[in-house]
Amino acid sequence: MPRYLIERTVGSLTREDLDRASRRSIAMMDNTGIVWIRSYVSDTEGKIYCEYDAPSADAVREHARRAGLPVDRVTEVALEISPAMFR
């Protein structure tokens, strides 16, 4: 299944805001084929960067719409590399 990175501009969020948004996201994943891998929050930039496995970029966008989450950019990952691959 393809992997995607999603960039979201969210401004300043409290941990309670993040909790609510995360729970909405999870609730909207049923029967979509989407798997949330992890997210990174940048308070200084007001952004969240999310990693998902999903059938398509359109499925990611539809999931976000249904969950009420912003989407600035969806990027499909072509290749995943890590330092462990070069040791």
Phi, psi and omega in degrees: 000140179297151176249142182229148170251130183242128177257129181232129171269119186236351183072211181269121180238142173279168176296329177293320176300316179296320179298313180297315180296320179295317180294323176296317180300312180298318181298331182271002182273346182305128175061025178257342186080005181269137176235123177278121182272302179190167177223153177238131182253130174247101178295324183291327179264348184067036183231156170235135177246119186246147178244125182226148160263134183203156179296329182196165175296324178297323177296322177297314180296319179293320177301314180298318179300312181295327181273354181072034181252142178286153174223117175270319186206141173238123182238125176281134179277124180273327184204135176254128178232156177212160179302329181299335180289344187245018179258000000 
